[in-house]
Amino acid sequence: MVELNGTLLIQILNFIILCAILGRYCYKPIIKILDERANRIKNDLDSAAKSVMTQLS
């Protein structure tokens, strides 16, 4: 059986703090960059489709 001692509780606390720090300073900026990239790609594809349609007309 797992013994709940001070070391385990401190490790759990450290893990929670690490997850919070990574979420704030790593995960959110990466998601923001990926969203901007997806929007740029979508706009480029829309622009290319409009260009093709005007060339066909």
MODELLER restraints for C-alpha pairs under 7 A, 6 or more apart:
rsr = mdl.restraints
at = mdl.atoms
